Amino acid sequence: MKTIIDKDACVGCGLCANMCADVFQMEDDKAIVAVDPIPGNLEDSAKEAASSCPVEAIKIEG
């Protein structure tokens, strides 16, 4: 699975990094993808973090 973060949409709340720190991290007040593609054991956690994004800045494909 591939993860895309819309940097323009990201408000830097950090929710994704708090929910799934193995995939998402904060850098310069914006979320970044720390590992891509997402390992199978982290897919559910990453999807949950993406769906929790308050501005829908995270897209997971595949």
MOBELVEN-V689582 format. One line per field, one symbol per residue. burial: + if it has 9 or more other C-alpha atoms within 8 Angstrom, else -. Layout:
burial=???
//
This chain:
burial=+++-+----+---++++-++++++++---++++--+-+---++-++++++-++--+++++--
//
